[in-house]
């Protein structure tokens, strides 16, 4: 175990999405600097928690492929795997179920964000310990408009308190589990874990992240990612 490993930290890397907006193929298998994209994501955080506390959640049909590729680039690893569900929330819940009893805080991170650093993870963990929950984000700088069904602008939204939220998002494990259980009982679904925590009335604080944390969503994002990684 690495000296930087935090025994009470769990990390869930969520790769369970359908990737419909990307096009053909799974974006996480795209090669970047001789490694699949998702391997870069794992390596950024690898060693910061025990292997048994690092859970990779992926579609059941591709679990074996992810597992074999992981073994190639991280031989001897003991990373845990869990099957993704039919929603992001269900996928995260499946990952939470694999974590051991020693975990007190859990970070949930998108596998499609290979630029997030361990320093960002640690900053979010420190904030979560202090306030109860933390998400990295950037302030909205574009002018935001709200429209009606016809496309006509109805109003300009005040952007002064708006943030674009990223991952890793870090929370107390017991709080996140309770929030997901509540949301599931009430039939509620959210696009990120912070939304689930907010719904349950639990605190979440913003961590300003000035660094690039691109999430690969569209096929052209791969070219942008390569440029950021190798030219900036």
URRA-V765312 format. One record per residue. N is the residue number from 0. PSI is psi in radians with two decimals (* if undefined). D_LAST is the distance of its C-alpha to the last C-alpha in whole Angstrom. Layout:
N_PSI_D_LAST + N_PSI_D_LAST
//
This chain:
0_2.41_33 + 1_2.61_30 + 2_-0.34_31 + 3_-0.06_28 + 4_2.40_30 + 5_1.94_31 + 6_-0.54_34 + 7_0.24_35 + 8_2.32_31 + 9_2.57_31 + 10_2.18_28 + 11_2.14_28 + 12_1.98_26 + 13_2.03_27 + 14_0.47_27 + 15_0.03_30 + 16_2.83_29 + 17_-0.46_30 + 18_0.51_27 + 19_-0.59_29 + 20_-0.28_26 + 21_-0.62_24 + 22_-2.55_27 + 23_2.56_28 + 24_2.93_28 + 25_2.07_26 + 26_-0.47_22 + 27_-0.28_22 + 28_-0.06_23 + 29_2.43_20 + 30_2.38_19 + 31_1.98_15 + 32_0.86_15 + 33_0.18_19 + 34_2.57_19 + 35_2.60_20 + 36_-0.80_18 + 37_-0.46_21 + 38_-0.68_21 + 39_-0.74_17 + 40_-0.81_18 + 41_-0.79_22 + 42_-0.54_20 + 43_-0.61_18 + 44_-0.11_22 + 45_2.33_24 + 46_-0.17_26 + 47_-0.07_26 + 48_2.80_29 + 49_2.57_32 + 50_-0.65_32 + 51_-0.19_35 + 52_0.06_33 + 53_2.00_30 + 54_2.22_31 + 55_2.08_29 + 56_2.14_31 + 57_2.83_31 + 58_2.43_33 + 59_-0.62_36 + 60_-0.33_36 + 61_0.07_33 + 62_-0.81_33 + 63_-0.64_35 + 64_-0.80_32 + 65_-0.74_29 + 66_-0.76_32 + 67_-0.66_32 + 68_-0.71_28 + 69_-0.70_28 + 70_-0.55_30 + 71_-0.76_29 + 72_-0.34_25 + 73_1.21_27 + 74_2.39_31 + 75_0.05_33 + 76_2.71_31 + 77_0.64_34 + 78_2.48_31 + 79_2.65_34 + 80_2.56_34 + 81_2.61_35 + 82_2.43_36 + 83_2.76_34 + 84_-2.90_37 + 85_0.10_37 + 86_2.86_35 + 87_-0.71_32 + 88_-0.77_34 + 89_-0.65_37 + 90_-0.78_34 + 91_-0.73_33 + 92_-0.69_36 + 93_-0.64_37 + 94_-0.71_34 + 95_-0.61_36 + 96_-0.36_39 + 97_-0.39_38 + 98_2.55_37 + 99_2.99_39 + 100_-0.28_41 + 101_-0.17_40 + 102_2.24_37 + 103_-0.61_36 + 104_2.51_33 + 105_2.36_31 + 106_2.29_27 + 107_2.20_27 + 108_2.48_23 + 109_2.24_22 + 110_-0.39_22 + 111_0.21_19 + 112_1.43_17 + 113_0.04_15 + 114_-0.17_12 + 115_2.30_15 + 116_2.83_16 + 117_-0.54_19 + 118_-0.68_19 + 119_-0.75_19 + 120_-0.81_22 + 121_-0.65_23 + 122_-0.70_23 + 123_-0.67_24 + 124_-0.80_27 + 125_-0.72_28 + 126_-0.69_28 + 127_-0.70_30 + 128_-0.65_33 + 129_-0.71_33 + 130_-0.27_34 + 131_-0.14_34 + 132_2.57_31 + 133_2.45_28 + 134_2.39_25 + 135_2.57_21 + 136_2.88_21 + 137_2.48_19 + 138_2.51_21 + 139_2.22_22 + 140_-0.32_21 + 141_2.70_23 + 142_2.32_27 + 143_2.23_28 + 144_2.56_32 + 145_2.34_34 + 146_2.86_36 + 147_-3.04_40 + 148_-0.52_40 + 149_-0.15_41 + 150_-0.08_37 + 151_2.35_39 + 152_2.25_37 + 153_-0.72_39 + 154_2.82_37 + 155_2.22_34 + 156_2.37_33 + 157_2.05_32 + 158_0.00_28 + 159_-0.43_29 + 160_0.35_29 + 161_2.46_27 + 162_2.55_24 + 163_1.97_22 + 164_2.53_23 + 165_-2.90_20 + 166_2.79_21 + 167_2.44_22 + 168_2.30_25 + 169_2.34_28 + 170_2.80_32 + 171_2.37_35 + 172_-0.78_36 + 173_-0.66_40 + 174_-0.77_38 + 175_-0.71_36 + 176_-0.80_39 + 177_-0.70_41 + 178_-0.74_39 + 179_-0.66_39 + 180_-0.72_42 + 181_-0.82_43 + 182_-0.70_41 + 183_-0.73_43 + 184_-0.60_46 + 185_0.10_46 + 186_0.51_44 + 187_2.47_41 + 188_2.57_37 + 189_2.76_34 + 190_-0.22_30 + 191_2.96_29 + 192_-0.54_31 + 193_-0.65_30 + 194_-0.66_33 + 195_-0.75_35 + 196_-0.75_35 + 197_-0.76_36 + 198_-0.64_39 + 199_0.01_40 + 200_0.38_40 + 201_2.56_38 + 202_2.46_35 + 203_2.28_32 + 204_2.60_29 + 205_2.41_26 + 206_1.95_23 + 207_2.12_20 + 208_1.80_17 + 209_-0.25_14 + 210_2.75_11 + 211_2.30_10 + 212_0.86_13 + 213_2.35_13 + 214_2.11_17 + 215_2.03_17 + 216_-0.79_20 + 217_2.79_21 + 218_-0.60_20 + 219_-0.28_18 + 220_-0.47_15 + 221_-0.78_15 + 222_-0.69_13 + 223_-0.71_11 + 224_-0.77_10 + 225_-0.72_10 + 226_-0.79_7 + 227_-0.77_5 + 228_-0.59_6 + 229_-0.15_6 + 230_-0.21_4 + 231_*_0
//
